[in-house]
Amino acid sequence: MRLSRYFLPVLKEDPADAQIASHRLMLRAGMIRQQAAGIYSWLPLGWKVLKNIEAIVYQEQQRAGHIPMLMPTIQPAELWQESGRYDDYGKEMLRLSDRHGRDMLYGPTNEEMITDIFRSAVNSYRDLPLTLYHIQWKFRDETRPRFGVMRGREFYMKDGYTFDLTEDDAKHAYNRHLVTYLRTYERMGLQAIPMKAEGGPIGGDYTHEFLILADTGESGVFYDARIEDIRLGDRDIVYDDRAQCQGVLDEFTSLYARTDDTHDEDVFAGTPAEHRREARGIEVGQIFYFGTKYSDAMGATVQGPDGKPVPVHMGSHGIGVSRLVGAIIEASHDERGIVWPEGVTPFHAGIVNLRQGDAATDSACEGIYAELTKEGLEPLYDDRDERAGAKFATMDLIGLPWRITVGPRGVQNGKVELTSRRTGEAEEMSPEQAVARLKDIYALIV
Ligand code: 5CA
């Protein structure tokens, strides 16, 4: 993409109403525009990051064999009356009526709808286990929408639903989701710690939230610092291997880690004092096992091995896809702007032309642009007739992890500069070497 033809409405000044770094930087970098409280347009740069995060979520669900689909945003009230949540959900639910006066709602989550789909089509235990998920917009009329996309009213969520014959099977589905989520967050450059949490309006008392430690987080957390040393990494996971998935859950949940909803001072006292931490965190996902809560209420049964109908054991598993855009920025920025991890960056590298209009410099930039594109990488070429300082400031603000700087003097000597946004380190090399280096860097990003 050439910057002269792109739509990147960056702001020079800090917006007055943004209290935290990610909100401020998303507005300044032209990623989002607020349309109403907690409701945003995703401008081109923001949309690209959102889609990159969605792609990682999708790939990790594929790896585990979970099945993607798409349910609508608007739902009929009847399903929620069946489960009893139509009244329970209260003012957080956006209620609508259509031209025939039928009660509808903008879905805050999809347990009822997926249970309805399940009961209409699945009759036998032989069709289990089943994991269906979608990535769709949700609406919750939050009392205090704030911090930009972190606590929106409209937000983008991955929500997956598991159907199993027994509690044991459902617990395996739960463990499997925990593993997929750990991988998903690590690929985004994040460390998300699973913490014992509360079921809230979704239900059940067997649930973990995934939290990223950040001073600006909305949740209070208590944990054993040794958990910060554990990584899933690139170990081979066989998602059908129950013992292996259980082992990962045990490894990640045996040290104390709880949100303030479930925190217990007496239990915490069992952690050596030097490892005890109290901090704040951003909740980027939650997994739930709630047994037969919805299948009982909505009559979702299958014929068991003995021919008798049994209610299915269910769980639901969510990732805050749009919230993650903000959470990644909270975890990765500096005073000049965003620093994207390679796994989610909107463009792989920026090309900065220091003397636009100089034939040799222009042609070197065009050459690098063509070569990167040929390698399957997507560069953002700043081809505007601007001062070098302004071009650098824009690149720093939007946070592309790598910048190739091309100037007339370097070009004469066959050299360009490759700069890391994270460390600021710059290295002179030939254009071919710069392209090869970027190719190698991105080849390592699974
Ligand atoms: N049905 C279950 C699991 S799919 C569910 O809705 N879980 S949830 O309520 O915990 O939401 C899943 C994730 O969505 C949360 O962990 C959080 O990361 C994200 N989320 C929830 N509310 C908001 C919001 N108002 N703005 C942005 N993201 C949100």
Residues whose N, C-alpha, C, O or C-beta is under 5 A from the ligand:
A	BS01	5CA	P108 T109 V149 M150 R151 G152 R153 F155 M157 K158 D159 G160 I202 E283 V284 G285 Q286 S316 H317 G318 I319 G320 R323
